[in-house]
Amino acid sequence: AFYLGSGSGRMGNVVLTDVVVGGPNAADQNYADGGYGGGSVTRAESVSVTNSLFQSNVSQNAEVGGFRVDNVGGEGGVTIVNSRFLDNKAKTGRGGLSVSNNPASTVLLRDLTISGNTAAYSAGADVTNNGLVIFSNSTISSNTAVDYTGGLSVTANSGSITLDDLTITNNRVTDGNRGGFDIASNTVPVKIRRSMIAGNQITKGTGGYAGSGAGSIVRN
């Protein structure tokens, strides 16, 4: 596991290419009693992740099992492409991927596979951003949360949210709601296009999609 961050000020641009964190074998797995099972980057100018794998990492008591990006301040924003987040676990936090960003930045997520992760909430992917969010051509499947949001959670109070060509299937919440995905936004436009949301399961509430306070939603 790794942690890249700055106690004061900001780091420069962080680029992760062909990185493998964890793996299918027990000897490869990372375990954190608290914090981040796989890895974390915080307070960078920008973050780019390409062709990488985060698998079977565990956060026992807090935060994120797989990979977390937080507080990115530069115009470069966050770009994560052609990567996999598989079978990560967080007993009291989020499972596969968590991106929490600053205003006026862009989050671009493309060609991702997020599957088999388990967590207290937001088991698949959790994105919080007040700039532009574009999530495309990705599969979020077979993730399991205890409390809420088995698949994908997106929160934004400014900017816009675009979800294109996503497959969100067979995600599950065992003791709560929002099985497939949840969008929380006050005024931002939301576009959902050419996406499949199916087979998501809950114990109560909304199985496929839940939206709260969205400014406008377009679904094609």
C-alpha positions in Angstrom: 0.0 0.0 0.0 1.1 3.6 -0.5 0.2 7.1 0.7 1.3 10.2 -1.3 0.4 13.5 0.3 1.5 16.9 1.6 1.1 18.1 5.1 1.1 21.7 4.0 0.9 23.2 0.5 0.6 20.9 -2.5 2.6 18.3 -4.3 3.1 18.5 -8.1 1.4 16.3 -10.7 1.1 12.6 -9.7 1.2 10.1 -12.6 0.7 6.4 -12.0 1.1 4.1 -15.0 1.0 0.3 -15.1 0.8 0.1 -11.3 -0.3 -3.0 -9.5 -1.4 -2.7 -5.9 -2.4 -6.0 -4.4 -3.4 -9.0 -6.5 -5.4 -12.2 -6.5 -3.0 -14.1 -4.2 -2.9 -13.8 -0.5 0.8 -12.8 -0.5 0.0 -9.9 -2.7 -2.8 -8.3 -0.7 -2.4 -5.2 1.4 -4.1 -4.8 4.8 -4.6 -1.6 6.8 -6.0 -1.6 10.3 -7.2 2.0 9.5 -6.8 4.4 6.6 -6.3 3.1 3.0 -5.9 -0.5 2.0 -4.5 0.0 -1.5 -3.4 3.5 -1.8 -4.1 7.2 -1.4 -3.1 10.5 -3.1 -4.0 13.8 -1.5 -3.2 17.5 -2.1 -1.7 17.1 -5.5 -1.9 19.5 -8.4 -3.3 16.7 -10.6 -3.6 12.9 -10.6 -3.4 10.6 -13.6 -3.8 6.8 -13.3 -3.5 4.6 -16.4 -3.4 0.8 -17.0 -3.4 0.0 -13.3 -4.8 -2.6 -11.0 -6.0 -2.3 -7.4 -7.1 -5.8 -6.1 -7.9 -7.5 -2.9 -6.8 -4.7 -0.6 -8.4 -4.3 2.8 -9.1 -1.3 5.1 -10.3 -2.8 8.3 -11.5 0.3 10.3 -11.9 3.3 8.1 -11.7 5.1 4.7 -11.2 3.2 1.4 -10.3 -0.4 0.6 -8.9 0.1 -2.9 -7.8 3.6 -4.0 -8.5 7.1 -2.8 -7.8 10.5 -4.5 -8.6 13.6 -2.4 -8.2 17.4 -2.5 -6.7 17.8 -5.9 -6.3 21.5 -6.5 -4.8 22.1 -10.0 -6.6 22.6 -13.3 -5.4 19.2 -14.4 -7.9 17.5 -12.1 -8.2 13.7 -11.9 -7.9 11.3 -14.8 -8.3 7.6 -14.3 -8.4 5.4 -17.4 -8.1 1.7 -18.4 -7.8 0.5 -14.9 -9.4 -2.1 -12.6 -10.6 -2.0 -9.0 -11.4 -5.6 -7.9 -12.3 -7.4 -4.7 -11.2 -4.6 -2.3 -12.8 -4.4 1.2 -13.5 -1.6 3.6 -15.3 -2.6 6.8 -16.4 0.9 7.8 -15.7 3.0 4.7 -15.9 2.9 0.9 -14.8 -0.1 -1.3 -13.2 0.2 -4.7 -12.5 3.8 -5.8 -13.1 7.1 -4.0 -12.5 10.5 -5.7 -13.1 13.6 -3.6 -12.0 16.8 -5.4 -11.9 20.6 -5.2 -14.1 23.1 -7.1 -13.1 24.0 -10.7 -11.4 20.8 -11.4 -12.4 18.0 -13.8 -12.8 14.3 -12.9 -12.5 12.0 -16.0 -13.1 8.3 -15.4 -13.0 6.0 -18.5 -12.6 2.4 -19.4 -12.8 1.1 -15.8 -13.8 -2.2 -14.3 -15.0 -1.9 -10.7 -16.2 -5.3 -9.5 -16.4 -7.5 -6.4 -15.7 -4.8 -3.9 -17.4 -4.8 -0.4 -17.8 -1.9 2.0 -20.0 -0.2 4.5 -21.2 2.2 1.8 -20.4 3.2 -1.8 -18.9 -0.2 -2.4 -18.0 0.3 -6.1 -17.1 3.9 -6.7 -17.7 7.2 -4.9 -17.2 10.5 -6.6 -17.6 13.9 -5.0 -16.6 17.0 -7.1 -17.7 20.5 -7.6 -16.4 20.7 -11.2 -17.0 18.6 -14.2 -17.5 14.8 -13.8 -17.4 12.6 -16.8 -17.6 8.8 -16.3 -17.8 6.7 -19.4 -17.4 3.3 -21.0 -17.0 1.4 -17.7 -18.5 -1.5 -15.8 -19.6 -1.4 -12.2 -20.8 -4.8 -11.2 -21.2 -7.3 -8.3 -20.2 -4.8 -5.6 -21.8 -5.2 -2.1 -22.5 -2.4 0.5 -24.0 -2.8 3.9 -25.7 0.6 4.4 -26.2 2.2 1.0 -25.0 2.5 -2.6 -23.7 -0.8 -3.8 -22.5 0.5 -7.2 -21.9 4.2 -7.9 -22.4 7.4 -5.9 -21.9 10.8 -7.5 -22.2 14.1 -5.5 -21.8 17.6 -7.0 -23.1 21.1 -6.1 -21.6 22.8 -9.2 -20.3 21.9 -12.6 -22.0 19.0 -14.3 -22.3 15.2 -14.3 -22.1 13.1 -17.4 -22.5 9.3 -17.3 -22.1 7.7 -20.7 -22.0 4.0 -21.8 -22.0 2.6 -18.2 -23.0 -0.9 -17.2 -24.2 -0.9 -13.6 -25.4 -4.4 -12.8 -25.8 -6.9 -10.0 -24.7 -4.5 -7.2 -26.2 -5.2 -3.8 -27.0 -3.5 -0.5 -27.6 -5.9 2.3 -29.1 -3.6 5.0 -30.1 -0.3 3.3 -31.0 1.2 -0.1 -29.7 2.6 -3.4 -28.4 -0.6 -4.8 -27.3 0.5 -8.3 -26.3 4.2 -8.1 -27.1 7.5 -6.4 -26.7 11.0 -7.7 -26.9 13.9 -5.2 -26.8 17.4 -6.6 -28.5 20.7 -6.0 -28.4 22.6 -9.3 -26.1 20.9 -11.7 -27.2 19.3 -15.0 -27.0 15.5 -15.1 -26.8 13.5 -18.3 -27.1 9.7 -18.4 -26.7 8.2 -21.9 -26.5 4.8 -23.4 -26.2 3.1 -20.1 -27.6 -0.1 -18.6 -28.7 -0.3 -15.0 -30.1 -3.8 -14.2 -30.2 -6.5 -11.6 -29.2 -4.3 -8.6 -30.7 -5.5 -5.3 -31.5 -3.9 -1.9 -33.3 -4.6 1.3 -35.3 -1.3 1.2 -35.6 1.9 -0.8 -34.4 2.2 -4.4 -32.8 -0.7 -6.2 -31.6 0.9 -9.5 -31.3 4.6 -9.3 -31.9 7.3 -6.6 -31.5 11.0 -7.2 -31.7 13.9 -4.7 -32.1 17.5 -5.7 -30.7 17.1 -9.2 -31.0 20.3 -11.3 -31.9 18.5 -14.5 -31.5 14.9 -15.7 -31.3 13.7 -19.2 -31.5 9.9 -19.7 -31.2 8.4 -23.2 
